[in-house]
Amino acid sequence: MTFLRLYLRAVALVGPDRGLAFGLAFAGVVLALLGFAEPILFGRVVDALTHDRPAMSLVALWAGLGFVGIAAGIFVSLHADRLAHRRRLEVMKSFFEHVVQLPASFHSDEQSGRLIAVMLRGTDHLFSLLLSVFREHLTAMVMLVVLIPVSLWMNWRMGLLLIALMVVYGGLSALVVRKTRFGQERAEAYHSELSGRVVDVIGNVSVVQSFTRLQEEARALQQIMGNLISAQFPVLNWWALASVLTRAAATVTIISLFALGASLHAKGEISVGEIVAFVGFAGMLIGRLDQLTQFLSTLVFEAAGMRQFFDVLDQTTTLVEKPNAPALQVAGGRVVFDRVTFRYPRSTSGVFEVSFVAEPGETVAIVGPTGSGKSTALALLQRARDPEAGAITVDGQDLRDVTLDSIRRSIGVVFQDPGLFDRSIAENLRIGKPDATDDEIRRAARLAEADGFIEGKQGGYDTRAGERGRGLSGGERQRLAIARAILKNAPILILDEATSALDNETELKIKRALEQLAKDRTTFVIAHRLSTVRSADQILYMEAGRILERGRFDDLVAMGGCFAALVAAGELEDEEADAPASPA
């Protein structure tokens, strides 16, 4: 993406504020034209006073145009800030919504810290760009365009000096951009890597502390910083050199204007007032060229960050809803996998030719070794991804033909990782049902055996869970996840290792709650507990992405196959064997 295209795309983000943007652009043009009027009127006043002619009318005109310029300047200063702030926040919101909707394949390849850095740096660059465009750069560009014909009209020889100065500025800027563009892109990449590394370390601070990794991680961070400085310093050196050379060219031009003006005045070819006007033009030109050169350097520094920002916005999701897709209507909850195949990119793992039927109200347990495709199959049911072949239907409706929102509203999930937010316990539970009353929240917590530990905390339901629930124990986090699913009350339920963080006694306490939750719901369970598997209506044994065995517990054990070997080897835990004996 070239600088011009990047610049135009960023400016196009004014979106709904385009009316205000046009108003600011008009005010900028007015300011540019008024900028020319001042040195011209100043020169005319000098000539009038030199020749003893009346000058008050010129002074009055000058004052009137000055008040118009003040009004236009106030309008630009006030509303350019408001437009830039408003668009920055709106674009940040759009970026956030876009990223959250991108498929799991995108997030598996991206660091969350890098995405945060790209969003913040990109929107900050957009803010400074929009603000500077409407405050300064539009006016500067108009003045430069108008300056050439006006100066040549007044005195072509003096005008050529100003044009020569513009050529020097433009040539130096083009040279430095060419020399620094790729170096700044490398520097920006190191900025993103630095942010990603910091968030990665802070997010795993317990591991860093446990394995005494502080010094190693600090050295790795220092290495990235060294690479950043090595990439950034040459860029800074080039722009510093350009600044020195342009200032030298400006000084030479001012001296040349006075020298040429004095020579022409001696011949009677230019008046003192015209010399004054040209000096005013030169001062105005140098100021505007400095602004544009600074803007160009800023664009070079920020272009890589904005390019990363737009690269993320250009990412597309593979989960495309059909136009006017209806919502999923779940009457009974009959789920059918019909020869479903999905393979992960650049991998041989996935699921292959998976077919089964879960009747309404049934509990289907999926077991198998790690990497067998259990979680992948249930991710396809939630339409986190689309199968490459085959189809998944709910009550006869292909999931690809209905809206994503309706699919996910129809499925309650208790993940192995509870996925809690750094908010209050009540807020975390209300994710299952945003309009839930306090009584509904407490009922769900009681069913999940969570109300006891919640009430025992100093803040009760207002207690913050901490980032990813780190303020709670593993069992507490998982019980809140179960309560959240109870509150959602969806017709299809997925329990992905839902009780893995619970001790045997606690699991026995909430077993009835889970059974009550699963009642009259089509339920899918990934579990390593014998009691859960034993009570399932149907067990699917998966290996290498394929269903090798299916049936009820006793039938599969009697078959003496892979599932029976799993049970015999003790790889399915039997919490009942370890449970405390009940009192007589």
C-alpha positions as CSV (number, residue, x, y, z in Angstrom):
1,M,0.0,0.0,0.0
2,T,1.7,3.2,-1.1
3,F,1.9,6.4,1.1
4,L,-0.8,8.1,-1.0
5,R,-3.2,5.2,-0.9
6,L,-2.6,4.8,2.9
7,Y,-3.1,8.5,3.4
8,L,-6.4,8.6,1.4
9,R,-7.7,5.5,3.1
10,A,-7.0,7.0,6.5
11,V,-8.7,10.3,5.6
12,A,-11.7,8.4,4.2
13,L,-12.4,7.1,7.7
14,V,-14.1,10.4,8.5
15,G,-17.2,8.4,7.5
16,P,-20.4,9.9,9.1
17,D,-18.5,13.1,9.8
18,R,-17.9,13.9,6.1
19,G,-20.2,16.9,6.3
20,L,-18.1,18.4,9.1
21,A,-14.9,17.4,7.2
22,F,-16.1,19.3,4.1
23,G,-16.8,22.3,6.3
24,L,-13.3,22.1,7.8
25,A,-11.8,21.8,4.3
26,F,-13.6,24.9,3.2
27,A,-12.4,26.8,6.2
28,G,-8.9,25.6,5.5
29,V,-9.0,26.9,1.9
30,V,-10.3,30.3,3.3
31,L,-7.3,30.4,5.7
32,A,-4.9,29.6,2.9
33,L,-6.3,32.5,0.7
34,L,-6.2,34.9,3.6
35,G,-2.6,33.9,4.2
36,F,-1.8,35.3,0.8
37,A,-3.7,38.5,1.4
38,E,-1.6,39.5,4.4
39,P,1.8,39.9,2.8
40,I,0.3,41.5,-0.3
41,L,-1.7,44.0,1.7
42,F,1.4,44.6,3.9
43,G,3.4,45.4,0.8
44,R,0.7,47.7,-0.6
45,V,0.6,49.6,2.7
46,V,4.4,50.1,2.7
47,D,4.2,51.4,-0.9
48,A,1.3,53.8,0.0
49,L,3.2,55.2,3.0
50,T,6.4,55.4,0.9
51,H,4.6,57.6,-1.7
52,D,2.5,59.5,0.8
53,R,-0.7,58.0,-0.4
54,P,-3.8,57.1,1.9
55,A,-3.4,53.7,3.4
56,M,-6.3,53.5,5.9
57,S,-8.6,51.7,3.4
58,L,-6.0,49.0,3.0
59,V,-5.5,48.8,6.7
60,A,-9.3,48.4,7.2
61,L,-9.4,45.7,4.6
62,W,-6.5,44.0,6.2
63,A,-8.2,44.1,9.6
64,G,-11.5,42.8,8.2
65,L,-9.8,39.9,6.5
66,G,-7.9,39.3,9.8
67,F,-11.1,38.9,11.7
68,V,-12.5,36.5,9.1
69,G,-9.2,34.5,9.5
70,I,-9.6,34.4,13.3
71,A,-13.2,33.1,13.0
72,A,-12.1,30.4,10.5
73,G,-9.2,29.5,12.7
74,I,-11.4,29.1,15.8
75,F,-13.8,26.9,13.8
76,V,-11.0,24.7,12.5
77,S,-9.3,24.4,15.9
78,L,-12.5,23.6,17.8
79,H,-14.1,21.1,15.4
80,A,-10.9,19.4,14.0
81,D,-10.2,18.2,17.6
82,R,-13.8,16.9,18.0
83,L,-13.8,15.2,14.7
84,A,-10.4,13.5,15.3
85,H,-11.4,12.3,18.8
86,R,-14.7,11.0,17.7
87,R,-13.4,9.1,14.7
88,R,-10.5,7.6,16.7
89,L,-12.9,6.1,19.2
90,E,-15.4,4.9,16.5
91,V,-12.6,3.3,14.4
92,M,-11.2,1.7,17.6
93,K,-14.7,0.2,18.2
94,S,-14.9,-1.0,14.6
95,F,-11.4,-2.6,14.9
96,F,-12.4,-4.3,18.2
97,E,-15.7,-5.7,16.8
98,H,-13.9,-6.9,13.6
99,V,-11.1,-8.7,15.5
100,V,-13.5,-10.4,17.9
101,Q,-15.5,-11.8,15.0
102,L,-12.5,-13.2,13.1
103,P,-12.2,-17.0,13.2
104,A,-10.2,-19.1,15.6
105,S,-7.6,-19.8,12.9
106,F,-6.7,-16.1,12.9
107,H,-6.4,-15.8,16.7
108,S,-4.3,-19.0,16.9
109,D,-1.7,-17.3,14.7
110,E,-1.8,-13.9,16.4
111,Q,-0.5,-12.6,19.8
112,S,-3.2,-10.7,21.7
113,G,-0.5,-8.3,22.8
114,R,0.4,-7.5,19.2
115,L,-3.2,-7.0,18.3
116,I,-3.7,-4.6,21.2
117,A,-0.6,-2.6,20.1
118,V,-1.7,-2.5,16.5
119,M,-5.1,-1.2,17.6
120,L,-3.8,1.5,19.9
121,R,-1.0,2.7,17.7
122,G,-3.1,2.6,14.5
123,T,-5.9,4.6,16.1
124,D,-3.4,7.1,17.7
125,H,-1.8,7.6,14.2
126,L,-5.3,8.1,12.7
127,F,-6.1,10.7,15.3
128,S,-2.9,12.7,14.8
129,L,-3.3,12.4,11.0
130,L,-6.9,13.7,10.9
131,L,-6.1,16.5,13.4
132,S,-3.1,17.7,11.5
133,V,-4.8,17.4,8.1
134,F,-7.7,19.7,9.0
135,R,-5.7,22.0,11.3
136,E,-2.6,22.6,9.1
137,H,-1.8,20.5,6.2
138,L,-4.8,21.2,4.0
139,T,-4.2,24.9,4.3
140,A,-0.5,24.4,3.7
141,M,-1.1,22.4,0.5
142,V,-3.6,25.0,-0.9
143,M,-1.2,27.9,-0.1
144,L,1.7,26.1,-2.0
145,V,-0.5,25.5,-5.0
146,V,-1.7,29.1,-5.1
147,L,1.8,30.6,-4.3
148,I,3.4,29.6,-7.7
149,P,1.1,31.5,-10.1
150,V,0.7,34.5,-7.7
151,S,4.5,34.9,-7.1
152,L,5.2,34.5,-10.9
153,W,2.5,37.1,-11.6
154,M,4.0,39.6,-9.2
155,N,7.6,39.2,-10.3
156,W,8.7,36.1,-12.2
157,R,12.4,36.4,-11.2
158,M,11.6,36.6,-7.4
159,G,9.0,33.9,-7.9
160,L,11.6,31.5,-9.4
161,L,13.6,31.7,-6.1
162,L,10.6,30.6,-4.2
163,I,9.9,27.8,-6.6
164,A,13.6,26.7,-6.3
165,L,13.2,26.5,-2.6
166,M,10.1,24.3,-3.0
167,V,12.1,22.0,-5.3
168,V,14.9,21.6,-2.8
169,Y,12.4,20.8,0.0
170,G,10.6,18.3,-2.2
171,G,13.7,16.6,-3.5
172,L,15.2,16.2,-0.1
173,S,12.0,14.8,1.3
174,A,11.6,12.3,-1.6
175,L,15.2,11.2,-1.0
176,V,14.8,10.7,2.7
177,V,11.5,8.9,2.3
178,R,13.1,6.5,-0.1
179,K,16.0,5.9,2.3
180,T,14.0,5.4,5.5
181,R,10.7,3.8,4.4
182,F,11.8,0.1,4.9
183,G,13.9,0.9,7.9
184,Q,10.8,2.4,9.7
185,E,8.8,-0.7,8.7
186,R,11.4,-2.9,10.4
187,A,11.3,-0.6,13.5
188,E,7.5,-0.8,13.6
189,A,7.6,-4.6,13.4
190,Y,10.0,-4.6,16.4
191,H,7.5,-2.3,18.3
192,S,4.8,-4.8,17.7
193,E,7.1,-7.7,18.7
194,L,8.0,-5.8,21.9
195,S,4.3,-5.3,22.9
196,G,3.5,-8.9,22.1
197,R,6.4,-10.1,24.2
198,V,5.5,-8.0,27.2
199,V,1.9,-9.1,27.2
200,D,2.9,-12.7,26.8
201,V,5.2,-12.6,29.8
202,I,2.8,-10.7,32.0
203,G,0.0,-13.1,31.0
204,N,2.2,-16.0,32.2
205,V,3.8,-14.3,35.2
206,S,3.3,-17.3,37.5
207,V,5.3,-19.5,35.1
208,V,8.0,-16.8,34.8
209,Q,8.3,-16.7,38.6
210,S,8.0,-20.4,39.2
211,F,10.8,-21.2,36.7
212,T,12.8,-18.1,37.7
213,R,12.7,-16.8,34.1
214,L,12.9,-13.1,34.9
215,Q,16.5,-12.6,33.8
216,E,16.1,-14.6,30.6
217,E,12.9,-12.8,29.7
218,A,14.5,-9.4,30.5
219,R,17.4,-10.3,28.2
220,A,15.1,-11.3,25.4
221,L,13.2,-8.0,25.8
222,Q,16.5,-6.1,25.8
223,Q,17.5,-7.9,22.5
224,I,14.2,-6.8,20.9
225,M,14.9,-3.2,22.1
226,G,18.4,-3.3,20.7
227,N,17.0,-4.4,17.3
228,L,14.4,-1.6,17.5
229,I,17.1,1.0,18.2
230,S,19.3,-0.4,15.4
231,A,16.4,0.0,13.0
232,Q,15.2,3.4,14.3
233,F,18.4,5.4,14.6
234,P,19.3,5.4,10.9
235,V,15.8,6.7,10.1
236,L,16.2,9.5,12.7
237,N,19.6,10.4,11.3
238,W,18.3,10.8,7.7
239,W,15.4,13.1,8.9
240,A,17.8,15.1,11.0
241,L,20.1,15.6,8.0
242,A,17.1,16.7,5.9
243,S,16.1,19.2,8.5
244,V,19.6,20.8,8.5
245,L,19.7,21.0,4.7
246,T,16.2,22.5,4.3
247,R,16.9,25.1,7.0
248,A,20.1,26.0,5.1
249,A,18.2,26.3,1.9
250,A,15.6,28.5,3.5
251,T,18.3,30.9,4.8
252,V,20.0,31.1,1.4
253,T,16.6,31.8,-0.2
254,I,15.9,34.7,2.2
255,I,19.3,36.3,1.6
256,S,18.9,35.7,-2.2
257,L,15.5,37.4,-2.2
258,F,16.9,40.5,-0.5
259,A,19.9,40.6,-2.8
260,L,17.8,40.2,-6.0
261,G,15.2,42.6,-4.7
262,A,17.8,45.3,-4.0
263,S,19.2,44.8,-7.5
264,L,15.8,45.0,-9.1
265,H,14.8,48.0,-7.0
266,A,18.0,49.9,-8.1
267,K,16.8,49.4,-11.7
268,G,13.3,50.5,-10.8
269,E,11.8,47.1,-11.7
270,I,10.3,46.4,-8.2
271,S,8.9,48.4,-5.4
272,V,9.9,48.3,-1.7
273,G,6.4,47.0,-0.9
274,E,6.7,44.2,-3.4
275,I,10.0,43.2,-1.8
276,V,8.3,43.2,1.6
277,A,5.5,41.0,0.1
278,F,8.0,38.5,-1.3
279,V,9.8,38.3,2.0
280,G,6.4,37.6,3.6
281,F,5.8,35.0,1.0
282,A,9.1,33.4,1.7
283,G,8.4,33.3,5.5
284,M,5.0,31.8,4.8
285,L,6.4,29.3,2.3
286,I,9.2,28.2,4.7
287,G,6.7,27.7,7.5
288,R,4.4,25.7,5.3
289,L,7.2,23.6,3.8
290,D,8.5,22.8,7.3
291,Q,4.9,21.7,8.2
292,L,4.6,19.5,5.2
293,T,8.1,18.0,5.7
294,Q,7.3,17.3,9.3
295,F,4.0,15.8,8.2
296,L,5.8,13.6,5.7
297,S,8.3,12.4,8.3
298,T,5.4,11.7,10.7
299,L,3.7,9.7,7.9
300,V,6.8,7.7,7.3
301,F,7.1,7.0,11.0
302,E,3.5,6.0,11.3
303,A,2.8,4.4,8.0
304,A,4.0,1.0,9.0
305,G,1.7,1.0,12.1
306,M,-1.2,2.2,10.0
307,R,-0.4,-0.5,7.4
308,Q,-0.5,-3.2,10.1
309,F,-3.8,-1.7,11.3
310,F,-5.4,-1.9,7.9
311,D,-3.9,-5.4,7.3
312,V,-5.9,-6.6,10.3
313,L,-9.1,-4.8,9.1
314,D,-8.6,-6.5,5.7
315,Q,-8.6,-9.9,7.3
316,T,-11.8,-11.8,6.3
317,T,-13.7,-14.5,8.1
318,T,-14.4,-17.8,6.5
319,L,-17.6,-18.0,8.4
320,V,-19.9,-16.1,6.1
321,E,-23.6,-15.9,6.7
322,K,-25.9,-16.3,3.7
323,P,-27.9,-13.1,2.8
324,N,-31.1,-12.9,4.8
325,A,-30.2,-16.1,6.7
326,P,-33.0,-17.1,9.2
327,A,-32.4,-17.8,12.9
328,L,-31.9,-21.3,14.1
329,Q,-35.2,-22.7,15.5
330,V,-34.6,-25.5,18.0
331,A,-37.7,-27.5,18.6
332,G,-36.3,-30.8,20.0
333,G,-32.5,-30.5,19.6
334,R,-31.8,-33.4,17.2
335,V,-28.2,-33.0,16.1
336,V,-26.9,-34.9,13.0
337,F,-23.2,-35.1,11.9
338,D,-23.3,-36.3,8.3
339,R,-19.8,-37.4,7.0
340,V,-18.2,-34.3,8.4
341,T,-14.6,-33.6,7.5
342,F,-12.4,-30.8,8.6
343,R,-8.6,-30.6,8.4
344,Y,-6.5,-27.9,10.2
345,P,-4.4,-25.7,7.8
346,R,-0.8,-27.0,7.4
347,S,-1.6,-30.0,9.5
348,T,-2.8,-33.6,9.2
349,S,-5.1,-33.4,12.3
350,G,-8.8,-32.7,12.3
351,V,-11.9,-34.9,12.0
352,F,-12.7,-37.2,9.1
353,E,-15.9,-38.7,7.9
354,V,-17.6,-38.2,11.3
355,S,-21.2,-39.3,11.3
356,F,-23.6,-39.7,14.2
357,V,-27.0,-38.7,15.4
358,A,-27.9,-37.2,18.8
359,E,-31.6,-37.5,19.5
360,P,-33.4,-34.8,21.5
361,G,-32.6,-35.1,25.2
362,E,-29.8,-37.6,24.7
363,T,-26.4,-37.3,26.4
364,V,-23.5,-38.1,24.0
365,A,-20.1,-38.7,25.6
366,I,-17.0,-38.3,23.4
367,V,-13.8,-40.0,24.6
368,G,-10.4,-40.8,23.2
369,P,-6.8,-39.9,23.5
370,T,-5.5,-36.3,23.3
371,G,-5.6,-35.0,19.8
372,S,-8.3,-37.4,18.7
373,G,-10.7,-34.7,17.5
374,K,-13.1,-34.5,20.4
375,S,-13.0,-30.7,20.9
376,T,-12.7,-30.1,17.1
377,A,-16.0,-31.9,16.5
378,L,-17.8,-29.8,19.1
379,A,-16.2,-26.6,17.8
380,L,-17.8,-27.4,14.5
381,L,-21.1,-27.8,16.2
382,Q,-20.7,-24.3,17.5
383,R,-19.7,-23.2,14.0
384,A,-16.4,-21.9,15.2
385,R,-15.3,-23.3,11.9
386,D,-17.0,-24.8,8.8
387,P,-16.5,-28.4,7.7
388,E,-14.7,-28.9,4.4
389,A,-17.1,-31.7,3.6
390,G,-20.4,-33.1,5.0
391,A,-23.0,-31.2,7.0
392,I,-24.1,-30.6,10.6
393,T,-27.8,-30.1,11.1
394,V,-30.0,-29.2,14.1
395,D,-33.6,-30.2,13.8
396,G,-33.0,-30.5,10.0
397,Q,-31.4,-27.0,9.6
398,D,-27.9,-26.9,8.2
399,L,-25.8,-24.7,10.4
400,R,-24.4,-22.9,7.4
401,D,-27.9,-21.7,6.4
402,V,-28.7,-19.9,9.7
403,T,-27.3,-17.0,11.6
404,L,-24.2,-17.4,13.7
405,D,-25.8,-15.5,16.6
406,S,-28.7,-17.8,16.7
407,I,-26.5,-20.9,16.8
408,R,-24.5,-19.6,19.7
409,R,-27.6,-18.5,21.6
410,S,-28.9,-22.1,21.3
411,I,-25.8,-23.7,22.7
412,G,-24.6,-23.5,26.3
413,V,-20.9,-24.3,26.9
414,V,-18.9,-25.1,29.9
415,F,-15.3,-25.0,28.8
416,Q,-12.3,-26.7,30.3
417,D,-10.8,-23.2,30.7
418,P,-13.7,-21.3,32.3
419,G,-12.8,-18.0,30.6
420,L,-13.7,-15.5,33.3
421,F,-13.4,-11.8,32.9
422,D,-11.8,-9.3,35.3
423,R,-15.2,-8.2,36.5
424,S,-17.4,-9.0,39.4
425,I,-18.8,-12.5,39.9
426,A,-22.3,-11.2,39.2
427,E,-21.1,-9.7,35.9
428,N,-19.4,-12.9,34.9
429,L,-22.6,-14.9,35.6
430,R,-24.8,-12.4,33.7
431,I,-22.8,-13.2,30.5
432,G,-25.0,-16.2,30.4
433,K,-28.1,-14.0,30.6
434,P,-27.5,-10.2,30.6
435,D,-31.0,-9.4,32.0
436,A,-30.9,-11.9,34.8
437,T,-32.3,-10.8,38.1
438,D,-30.3,-11.2,41.3
439,D,-32.6,-14.0,42.4
440,E,-31.9,-15.9,39.1
441,I,-28.2,-15.4,39.6
442,R,-28.3,-16.8,43.1
443,R,-30.5,-19.8,42.0
444,A,-28.0,-20.7,39.3
445,A,-25.1,-20.4,41.8
446,R,-26.9,-22.7,44.2
447,L,-27.5,-25.3,41.5
448,A,-23.8,-25.2,40.7
449,E,-22.8,-25.4,44.4
450,A,-21.1,-22.0,44.0
451,D,-23.3,-19.9,46.4
452,G,-21.4,-21.1,49.5
453,F,-17.9,-19.8,48.4
454,I,-19.4,-16.7,46.8
455,E,-21.2,-15.6,50.0
456,G,-18.0,-16.4,52.0
457,K,-16.1,-13.8,50.2
458,Q,-15.9,-10.3,51.6
459,G,-17.5,-8.7,48.5
460,G,-20.0,-11.5,47.8
461,Y,-21.3,-11.4,44.3
462,D,-19.5,-8.0,43.8
463,T,-16.1,-9.7,44.3
464,R,-13.9,-9.2,41.3
465,A,-12.8,-12.5,39.7
466,G,-9.4,-11.1,38.6
467,E,-7.8,-11.4,35.1
468,R,-9.0,-14.8,33.6
469,G,-10.4,-15.5,37.1
470,R,-7.0,-15.7,38.8
471,G,-8.5,-14.4,42.0
472,L,-10.4,-17.7,42.4
473,S,-9.4,-21.3,42.7
474,G,-9.7,-23.7,39.8
475,G,-12.8,-25.3,41.3
476,E,-14.4,-22.0,42.0
477,R,-13.8,-20.8,38.5
478,Q,-15.3,-24.0,37.0
479,R,-18.4,-23.8,39.2
480,L,-19.0,-20.3,38.1
481,A,-18.8,-21.5,34.5
482,I,-21.4,-24.1,35.2
483,A,-23.6,-21.5,36.9
484,R,-23.2,-19.3,33.8
485,A,-24.4,-22.2,31.6
486,I,-27.3,-22.9,33.9
487,L,-28.3,-19.3,33.6
488,K,-28.1,-19.3,29.8
489,N,-30.6,-22.2,29.7
490,A,-29.8,-23.1,26.1
491,P,-31.5,-26.2,24.5
492,I,-28.1,-27.7,23.5
493,L,-25.4,-28.2,26.1
494,I,-21.7,-28.8,25.7
495,L,-19.6,-29.9,28.7
496,D,-15.9,-29.8,27.7
497,E,-14.1,-31.3,30.7
498,A,-16.6,-29.4,32.8
499,T,-15.6,-31.0,36.1
500,S,-11.9,-31.5,35.5
501,A,-10.9,-28.9,38.2
502,L,-13.3,-30.2,40.8
503,D,-12.3,-32.7,43.6
504,N,-14.4,-35.9,43.8
505,E,-16.5,-34.7,46.7
506,T,-17.4,-31.4,45.0
507,E,-18.1,-33.2,41.7
508,L,-20.6,-35.5,43.5
509,K,-22.3,-32.5,45.0
510,I,-23.0,-30.8,41.6
511,K,-23.6,-34.0,39.7
512,R,-27.3,-33.8,40.3
513,A,-27.2,-30.1,39.2
514,L,-25.6,-31.1,35.9
515,E,-28.1,-33.9,35.4
516,Q,-30.9,-31.5,36.0
517,L,-29.3,-29.0,33.6
518,A,-28.9,-31.7,31.0
519,K,-32.5,-32.9,31.4
520,D,-34.6,-32.4,28.2
521,R,-31.5,-31.0,26.5
522,T,-29.2,-32.6,23.9
523,T,-26.0,-32.8,25.8
524,F,-22.4,-33.4,24.6
525,V,-19.8,-34.3,27.1
526,I,-16.0,-34.6,26.8
527,A,-15.0,-36.2,30.1
528,H,-12.5,-38.5,31.8
529,R,-14.8,-39.5,34.6
530,L,-16.4,-43.0,34.4
531,S,-19.6,-41.9,36.0
532,T,-20.2,-39.3,33.3
533,V,-19.4,-41.8,30.6
534,R,-21.3,-44.7,32.1
535,S,-24.6,-42.7,32.3
536,A,-24.4,-41.4,28.7
537,D,-27.0,-42.5,26.2
538,Q,-24.3,-42.9,23.6
539,I,-20.5,-43.0,23.7
540,L,-18.3,-42.1,20.8
541,Y,-14.7,-43.3,20.9
542,M,-12.5,-41.2,18.6
543,E,-8.9,-41.6,17.5
544,A,-7.0,-39.7,14.9
545,G,-10.1,-37.7,14.0
546,R,-12.3,-40.7,13.3
547,I,-15.1,-42.5,15.3
548,L,-13.8,-46.0,15.8
549,E,-16.4,-47.3,18.2
550,R,-19.9,-46.2,19.4
551,G,-22.6,-47.5,21.7
552,R,-23.5,-47.6,25.4
553,F,-21.0,-48.2,28.1
554,D,-21.7,-51.9,28.8
555,D,-21.8,-52.7,25.1
556,L,-18.5,-51.1,24.4
557,V,-16.8,-52.8,27.3
558,A,-18.2,-56.1,26.2
559,M,-16.8,-55.5,22.7
560,G,-13.3,-55.6,24.1
561,G,-12.0,-52.9,21.8
562,C,-10.3,-49.6,22.2
563,F,-12.8,-48.2,24.7
564,A,-12.6,-51.4,26.8
565,A,-8.8,-51.1,26.8
566,L,-9.1,-47.5,27.9
567,V,-11.3,-48.5,30.8
568,A,-9.1,-51.4,31.7
569,A,-6.0,-49.3,31.7
570,G,-7.6,-46.9,34.2
571,E,-7.4,-43.9,31.9
572,L,-11.0,-43.0,32.7
573,E,-11.0,-41.9,36.3
574,D,-13.5,-43.5,38.7
575,E,-14.3,-40.9,41.3
576,E,-16.8,-43.2,43.0
577,A,-13.9,-45.4,44.0
578,D,-12.2,-42.5,45.7
579,A,-15.2,-40.8,47.1
580,P,-15.6,-40.7,50.9
581,A,-17.9,-43.3,52.3
582,S,-21.3,-42.0,53.2
583,P,-22.3,-42.2,56.8
584,A,-24.3,-45.2,57.9
